[in-house]
Amino acid sequence: MDSSDFWSVLQSAHSDVVSPYHRFSAKRWAAFSGDTPLTLTQPEIDQLRSLGDPINLDEVGQIYLPVSRMLSSHVEATRTLFVQRQRFLSMNTAKTPFIIGIAGSVAVGKSTAARLLRLLMTRWPSSPRVDLVTTDGFLLPNAVLEQRDLMNRKGFPKSYDGAAILRFLSDIKAGKRDVRAPLYDHLTYDIMSDKHQIIDQPDILIVEGLNVLQPRSLSKDGMVVPVVSDFFDFSLYLDADETDIHRWYVARFMKLRKTAFADPKSYFHRYSELTEKEALDRAEHLWRSINLPNLRNNIMPTRPRADLVLRKGTKHRIEDIALRKL
C-alpha cells in the first residue's frame, strides 16, 4: 500500500470508514496546541533542522507543539499507571524512561523531528531530562558489512546489530545507569569504535531510525522474540509520497556533493569530483538500488504500527496527521 492508499482509508472527523486512526488536517491539528506557549525560536529551529528540510517556526507551532502537548499527557498517564501497578504488585522500583520511537524513510525529516521534539519536551514545566539516540550507531561496522557483502544494503534490517539494540533498550527499561550507546560518524560513514553516548536514567528517551518499527517473525514454538518496538511507550512515523521522498533524496545528495562530500575525509569524497550529470546519475542509482527497495520492503510496511503518523506534502510540510485511537 502506498502513501495515498494508506491515507485514503483513514477515518476523518466526518467519515464512517473503519480505521484504527483518527485523521486530522494540519489546520485542525494546530488547534490542539491550546494555550501552550511555543518556547522555541527560529534561530534554534535553523540549528536543529537537517539539510533540505525547510521547517519553520509556524510549522513547529502548528504541528510539533500539539504533538509535544499530547506526549506530555501520555507521559503523565504512564507514570500514574506505573504507580498503580507498583502498588498492585507490592513492588518499589524506580520508574524507567518513557521511550519514544521515530521511524520513516531517508530524507523525510526524521532527524529534524526527533531533535525538535527533544527540545520542546525539555522545556515542559516539569523540565524532564530527554535524551536522543539514533540507530545509526547500531549499524554493523563497515568491515563486517563488507565481509558479509552487505555494504549495498546498509540501512536494511540485516545491516544492524539487532542484538546490541535489544540489549541497550532492555538495560534502559531495567533502569540501569550509564548505559552506553555506540556512535556513528556520518563523515567516515562508519561506527566510531572509540566513542559512546552515555544514557543515564533520563525521564524520556527518543530512539530514531529507519527500521525501529520492524515487526517480529512469528515463532512456531511460541517463544518470546522481542523486537525494538516492544520497548516503546509511543511511536511516530514520518510519511510522504514515494515520488516526493525520491525528489528530496536526490536534491539532498546534490547539496551534500558541494558541502560534506567535499571534505577529503568524507567516505563519499569521490562524489564531489563528479560532473553535475554524473552526480545526478549516481544519486538516481543509489535511490533505485538501495533506498527505494528499503522503503518499499522494510520501512513503509511498518507505518501502520505507529501510534502517530505525520504525512508531508510536496513542499516538505506536514499536511495530514493520523493518531491511533485508544
Secondary structure, 3 states (H helix, E strand, C coil): CCHHHHHHCCECCCCCCCCCEEEEEHHHHHHHHCCCCCCCCHHHHHHHCCCCCCCCHHHHHHHHHHHHHHHHHHHHHHHHHHHHHHHHHCCCCCCCCEEEEEEECCCCCHHHHHHHHHHHHHCCCCCCCEEEEEHHHHECCHHHHHHCCCHHHCCCHHHECHHHHHHHHHHHHCCCCCEEEEEEECCCCEEEEEEEEEECCCCEEEEECCCCCCCCCCCCCCCCCCCHHHHCCEEEEEEECHHHHHHHHHHHHHHHHHCHHHCCCCCCHHHHCCCHHHHHHHHHHHHHHHHHHHHHHHHHHHHHHCCEEEEECCCCCEEEEEEECC
